[in-house]
Amino acid sequence: MLTAVALAAGASVRMGTQKLLLPFGDEPLVRRSVRQLLDAGFGDVLVVIGSEHEKVLAALAGLPVRHAVNAEYDTGMGSSFRTAIEHLDQSKAAMFALADQPFVTAQEYRAVLDAYRQHAPAIVSVRYGDVTAPPQLFSRAFFPELARLRQGARPVLERHRDETFVLDFPAELLLDIDTPEDYERARSRLSSPSA
């Protein structure tokens, strides 16, 4: 089984409100992001939730996903990796995605999945211009390392560069929504004809 993990546990401190519940298009941001993972063709989607987890879960109502609550979400992203790994017993590989990257769509997630299926690398990583950022797919052998992370997966990627298949995505897709300014910029891009 191949699992897509949506990391959706953060407290949205810089936003001042739970950003994943903000409307984006005609649905909450978290629902849009998780729907893209489902549309990409993963048979199993796990959503790691934490801050305001009941409201976030309600925003996902009706979607065929599993969820896991990260009670230690305020200690850093590493706790979400640990929570995910605890729920990946049946998975031979997992792709980790951020729920606040609204312009990474099913097409990009499917490219990561296809790269793994076609080339069978240990890791699939993504580069946006000069920046390496999620999604990232790891085969099961790396789950113990991921479970020891304090923050993001960069240390694992750096240690295993020679085992990594790298995909290049357009730099403009790399927009995390962390602040009110990010949100307004993303909304205006979504409403523009070229979005």
N, C-alpha and C positions, 0 to 999 in steps of 0.2 A: 504494500500500500504506500502511495505517495501522498503526503499531507502538505497542505498549505496552512501556515500559521499566520494569523493576523494579530500583530502586537497592538493591543488597544486598551492598555491598562493605565496609562499615564494620567496625572492630575491636571494637566493643562494649565500650569501655574502662570505661564506668560500670557495666556489668552484671557485669564480671569474668569472663565466659565468653561464647562466641559466642551471642548471644541468638537469632539466626535458627534455630539448631538446637534451641532449647528446645521441648518439647512444648506444643502449643496445641490443645486438643480431642484428636483422635486422630492428629495429624500434626505435624511440625515447623512452626514459625511461618512459615518462608520458603515451604514448600510450600503452606500455606493461602493466603498472600498471592498467590503466583503463580497458583494455581488460580483465584482470583477474577478475575484478569486474563483468563485463558483463557475462563472462563465468560461474560465480558462481551461477547465477540464480536470481539475483535481477531484479525485473521488472522495476525499476527506478534507474538510476545512475545520480547523480549530481556532477559535477566537479567544485570546487571553485578555481578560477584562480585569479591572481593579477599581479605580476611582469611579464612584457613582455607577457601580456595575449593574445594578438593577435597571436603571434607566437605559444604559447602553444595551443591555440584553433585550429590553422592550423594543428598542429601535431595530433589532434584528428579527423580530417576531415573524415566524412563517418561513424563514430561510433554513435550508437543511444543513445546519452547522452544529458542531459541538462547541462547548465553551469550558473554560477553566478560569477560576477566580484566583488572581494573584493578590494575596492579602498583604504582601510586602512591596506593593507597587511603588511606594515612596522612597525605596532604597536604591532605585536605579533600574535600568533596562535589564541588567543581568538577572534580576529576580523573575522577570517575565520569561526569559529563556529557560530558567530552571523550572518554572511552572509548566511550560510547554513540554519540556523533555519528560516530565513525570507522566504526561498523557500521550506519549508517542510509542507505546509498547509495541504496536503492530506495524509501525512505519519503517520502511527501509531507507527513506530519505524524507527530508522536510524542507520546504521553502519558507523562509521567514520574510514577511512583508510588513510595512508600516501602514496603519489604518489612516494616517494623515497625509498620504501622498495621492491626492485625487486624480492626478494626470497619468499615473501608471495604471494601465487598463488591462483588460483580459488579454489583449494582443501581446503585451509585453510579458505578462505572467506565463502565457502559453509558450512564448519563445524560450523562457527559462526551462519550462517543463520539457519542451522538445529537445533542447540542447542536452539535457540529462538523459533523455531516452535514446537519442541518436549516438551520443559520444561516450556515455557512461563515465563521466569524470567523477572524481571524489567530491568536488565542489563546483558549483556554477556561481560566478560573481558577475556583478553588473557595474559598468563604468558609464557615467554621464559626462562626456567631455573628459576632463581631468579628474573627476570626483568619483570615487568608489562609494556606492551606497546601496541599500536594499532595493529590490529583493535579492536574497542570497539563498542558494539551495545547498544543503549539506547532506551527505550520505550518513548513514547511521553510525559509522565509526567515529564521527566527530561529536556525537551527542554528549559524551562525558566532558569534553572540553567546553562545549557550549554551556553546559550546566554550571561551570565554574566561573563564568564571566561576571564581571562587575557592571559593565555597561554594554556597549555594542559588540559586534562580532569581529571588528577589525583585527584584534590580536590573533584570532584563529586564522583569518585570511592571510595575514602577514607570515605566520609560521608555515603555512602550507601553500605558498604561492605556486610552487612547481606542480601541484596537484589540482590546480584551478583552471577551469575553462571560463574565459572572460567574454561577456557579451557587451557590445557598445550600443547604448541607447541615446537618443537625442538629449542634449543638455537641458532643453526647455521642459522636459518631463520632471526634472528634479525640483519639485517645490513641496516642501513640508509646510503644513499649516501650523505654525506655533504661536503667532501673534495676531492681534486684530488687523494689522497691516497686511500680513500674509493672506489672511482670509479675504479681505477686500480685493487684493490683487488676484487671487484665485477666482473669486466670483466674477470679476470683470473679464477675466480671460475666458471663463466658461460661457459667458453671454456674448462674447465677440463671435463674429461669423466664422472665423478660422479655427475656433476651438474644437 
